[in-house]
């Protein structure tokens, strides 16, 4: 079941959810409309949480899409002059690339010796640092399907298609309760409800993150060891492709 936008607005009014003005901005790969509005950055995650809580009743998945003037770069894969979106992942083994038992063992030994795995990081989302943020509503059965529905090209330099991101996000949703919050032009952010907590699980997941998104290490924190402390202990996971 998917509510119409007037029905959604009525439900939000009943639930005291401040829905912004919405306009159709694109057509998803399944032929359904994508809507967008603008919200203050400081209010963005609260509104995302409220709309996420209503998803089972509305059928609309909320996505924070960055500064409004750059929304077109988030939706560029839906333009008519782009090739049709693939229907299956193009790199089905992406999370296993370079993730060997020996690599996991060595990194887990470092984590056990050097990292306090009981620490929990804060909520780090790019929208909270923006004055205004675009909010998109996508007709989606679950958040992990959104990159495929938007034919998201944020990691096209690494030959990753929206279906590849959908596969990764589904895996992390099933394992860690991760849910899509942000899709900007080259940034993807997840809210993680059940983060890994053992040295072995943290090590394996950090190596997977590097396989999926090398730039967060190579052009970011400089080492996979640092990635464990900076990202894997937090409640949000950040991915960025140059």
PEZIVEN-V357648 format. One line per field, one symbol per residue. phi: phi as a letter, one per 40 degrees, with the letter a starting at -180 (. if undefined). burial: 1 if it has 9 or more other ideal C-beta (glycine too) atoms within 8 Angstrom, else 0. A space follows every 50 residues. Layout:
phi->???
burial->???
This chain:
phi->.bcccccccccccccfbccccbbcbabcccgccbbaabbcdccccccdcc ccccdccbgbccbcbgcdcbddccbccccccccdcccbdcbcbdcbcgcc cccccccccccccbbccccbcccbbcccbbcbbcbbbbcacaccccdccc fcbcbccbfccdccccccccdccccbgcbcbbbbcabbbbcbcbccbcdc ccccccccdcccadccbcbbcgacdccdccbccccbbbbabc
burial->00100001101110001010010011011001011111101011101101 11011001111111110101100111110001001100110001100010 00111011111000101000100011110101111111110011111111 11111000011111111111111001011111110011111110110010 111111111111101110011001111111111111111110
